[in-house]
Amino acid sequence: MCRVAFLLAVVTLIFPATEELDNGLALRPTMGWLHWERFMCNTDCDRDPDDCISERLYMRMADVMVKEGWKEAGYEYVCIDDCWPSRQRDARGRLQADPKRFPGGIEKLASYVHSKGLKLGIYADVGKNTCAGYPGSLGYYETDAQTFADWGVDLLKFDGCFMEWTLLGEGYINMSKALNKTGRSILYSCEWPLYEWPFHQPNYTAIRETCNHWRNFADVYDSWSSVKSILAWTASHQDIIVPSAGPGGWNDPDMLVIGNFGLSHDQQESQMALWTIMAAPLLMSNDLRDICPRSKELLQNRRIIDISQDPLAEQGYRTAEVDSFEVWERPLAQNRLAVAVLNKQEIGGPRGFVVGAVPGWKICDPGCNVTQILPRYKEMGVQARHSQMVLSVNPSGTALLTVTPVHADFRRLRKLHWQDLSVRQKPATVL
Ligand code: GLA
């Protein structure tokens, strides 16, 4: 008995209950909707009642998520971003929602969202103010964590504006502890590395221990140049950031802007395919009340979502750049592979890419069963190791495939897969 107590004490010392992120959340990339890119800081509810940041917006979005198949497809979190609070804390120092725009308060909104079988996300900031100038959480981490828990909030996006950069780590860790201390499971979405990169290389071990996902790079805009810049940053830092992704912690390249104004349909397909290869949180920022059927179909594509949520839970890499094509690959469970071929040439028509040139195609010995998912679903049959099959890819579009080895000897295949594909050890093969 005495020994058991001693052991327990040792275990408690090594793994203190409130220290680390032990919320058991985000075992697969988070899926949901987040208001920022589409609705920003529109607080003018007199002039713009339907699109302003108010409880109505989230309630309607939750309604549509249930009615229009979003929830069924896996999109679960309805997330508030900046500009929701009142400019002042209440008499007890707690954040409060703007009373005019959120007459029912966040607690009531959370119950509404929960009644739809969805979860509610909220936004706060590690520093003195939020990026849009609303009250920040500096000096109030425990109060704010407890307030969010009392309200029934399920996710916190914690921004990094108005904070001395040397104190960012401490701030993010302290908020993580405060969230754990509440006893409520609150998914913790950070921007810690984004604000540290200008000064030094962030400590991704600490970040992964603290956050469920983390933004690394600038805000996404509704444009192809923005999506491209995020892909370029990710590929050029993949050796540093990819190894830290896995169940419970993900690199966050920011929101999906599919269904808005700035991307052509091919570019929307590219964002969806590449975000999936990157095992990114799939947080849409668009107007689900008014979205074109093609964008909706793309966002709800079951085969793409299956790649996103694959049980192996590994982030993919860019594995080749050749002739203005980029090849990205993500290992999947059961020795399968997802392959995305992006045509970066923004002039001319569709161009052909020979699948046998995909670096991971090595696993297709003697052959692979190939399914094309984008630009349209097509079973491509069994393709050999040196297949000359050509994918036709539109300018700024992406072909997305899944590749399943067919083989006589399963053990031989496993060996091949892990020795030869092992993109983690040999990333960024530039042809
Ligand atoms: C920062 C974040 C954005 C958004 C805004 C809100 O720019 O990176 O995602 O939350 O602040 O002000």
Residues whose N, C-alpha, C, O or C-beta is under 5 A from the ligand:
A	BS01	GLA	W36 D81 D82 C131 A132 D219
